[in-house]
Amino acid sequence: MKISVESVHKRFIQHNIFKGVSLDFESPQSYALLGANGSGKSTLLRIIAGMQSPTKGTVTFSDMEQPIAAEKMFRYISFCAPGMELIEEMTLNEMLQFHFSFKPILSGCNIDSVIELIGLKAASHQQIGNFSSGMKQRVKLAQAIFSNSPILLLDEPCTNLDQAGVAQYRQWIKEYVANRLLIIASNEEREYDFCQHQIKMDDYK
């Protein structure tokens, strides 16, 4: 898989968030978008995911040098961000069943094994609305990481995680993401220090 970002600008009202971003992202490699709050790293990640449009420039996708239409990219991308909403009236089991009805689950995994890996077997029949913020973040990460998609986009993945949750996240990356295209937006080293490439958003101001 390859993502080509070409001369992308993003402007809000009269303020340039970033400009002139031209980058190639290729699998199986890992990339970190770095910068302080407001630097545009999360915005660029959402543009790559197709959740926002650039003010100028293009984002194109290809697989084995064959172009992929932007409207079909949802099949290839899994995304996780702290602001993502979960359906709080659903139980954990129901939420994962619902999610993986749209995104195929990784080969060798099933709903029960994912719940076991999250460490929430005892809460599998509890409503998501009763979960702590850390439990919810583990569910969001699991939905992205255990989806069988070649591109994984993570925005501040360790938000609300305790030390054990961070260790779990890093283990999942090591075991389940090695052959995929991974892009992480972060300003915390523990979230990205294993990435092969680091991109500083301040270079595009």
N, C-alpha and C positions, 0 to 999 in steps of 0.2 A: 504494500500500500504506500501511496505517496500523496502528501498534501502540499500544494504549492500556494503560498501566500505572496501576492504580487502587488507591490506599491499600495498597500492598504493604509488608509487614513481613517481615523474616527474622531468626529467632532461633535460635541454637545453644546448647542447654542453657539456661543462665540469662543469656546474653549477647545483647543486641540488636545485630545487625550494622548494620541500618538500619531505619527505620520511616517509615510515611506517605509512601512514594514514589508520587506521582501525576504521570505524564508522558505526553505524546503524541509519538510518533515518526512522521514522515510522509515519504514519498518524493516527489521525489528530493532528499533533504537528508541532511546528514552531522552526526553527533552524537558528542561525546567524553564518556565517563564518567570523571571525574578523581578522584584521591585517592591517598593513600599506601597502602602495603601494609596490608591489613586493613580498609580503608575500605568494602569491599563492592562495589566496581565489577565485579570478575570474577563475584561471586555474582549480582548483578543481571543481568549479561549471560547467565549460564547459566539464570536463571529465564526471561528473555525467550526464550531458545532452547528452553525446555521440558526442559532437562536437570536442573533442580532445581525443587522446588515451593516457593512462598512459604509462610511461616507463616500469614500473613493476606493478603487482597487478591486481585486478579485481573489477569490479562494477557489481553487480547482482540485479535483480528486482524481486519482487514477490507480488502477490495479494492473500490474504487469504491463504498464504503459498504455493500457486501454482506459479512456476517460469514463468517469462515472458521473451521471447527472446529479446535480446538487439535491434534487427532490428525492433521490433514492438513497442518500447518504445516511439516513436514520437507521438503515439496516446494518450499517457498518460501524456505527459509533455508539459507545456507552459513555455516559456523562454523570459526574457526581459533583455536587456543590452544596455548601451548607444551607443555602436558601431554598433548596429543593423541597417540595412538599410531599409528604407521605399521606396516604388516606387513613386518617387517625381512627376512623370507625371500624376499620378492618383489623383482624388479628394478624400477627406476624405471618402465620401460615397462609392466610388468605391473601395478604399483601404480596408475598413471594409467588404464590400461584398466579395471581393476576399479572404481576410483572413478567414472569417467564412465559406467559401466554403470548406476549408480544415480542420478547427477546429470547431466542433459544438459549438454554442453559449450557454451560461448558460440558464437554464430553467427560463422562465419568462422575459427574455431579448430579444430585437430585435435590428436591426441596429439603428433605430431612437432613442430608449431609451438609447443605449450606447452613441450615439452622444450627447444626452441631458445630460447624466451623465458627460461626458468629459467637457461639457460647451462650445462646439464648434458648436452649431446648426447654427449660422450665417455663419460659414465657411465650412459647409458640402459640398458645391459644388465648393470650391476652391481647387486648386492643392496643394498637400502636400509640394511641393518645395517652396511655398510662406509662409509656416508656420515658426514661430520662433522656436528656439531650445526647448523652454519649451512646446510649443504646440505639437511638434513632440514627446517629451518624454511622454506626456499624452496619445498620440495615441498608443505608444509602450506599455505602462502599460495597457491600456484598452484592447489591443489585447490579452495580457497574462491573465489578471485577469478575463475578461469576456468570456474566452474560457472555455468550460465545460471539464476540465481536472483535474484529481485528484492530480497532482503534479505541483507545481508552483515554478519556479526558477527565482530569481530576483537578478541582479547584479547592485549594486549602484543605486537603483530605483529612488532616488530623484535628480539625476543629472539634472541640468538645470531647476529645478522646483522652482518657487517662493513660498512664505509662503502659499498662497492659494492652490497651487498645492500640497505641502507637506501635508496639512490638508486633501485635497481630497484623496490622496494616503492612508493615515492612516484610513480614513473612509471606503474606499473600502476594505482594509484588514479586518477591523472589520466586515463588513457586508457580504462580499462575499467569504472569505477565511477560515472561522473558521473550516470547516470540511475537509480541504484538507491538504496535506503535503506541507509545505512552507519552502524553504531554501533561505536565503538572504546572499549575499556576500557584506560586507559593512565595512567602518570604521567611519561611522557617526551614532551616537546614535539615532537620530530622525528616521532613517530608520529601526531600529531593536529592539528598547528598549522593545517592546511588546513580543519578542520571548521568548519561554519557555526554550530554550537551547542556550548556547553560546559556540562556539568552537574557540579556539585561534590557528591560523595557526603557530604561533611561536613555539608551542609545537612540531611541526613536522619538524624542521630544522635539 
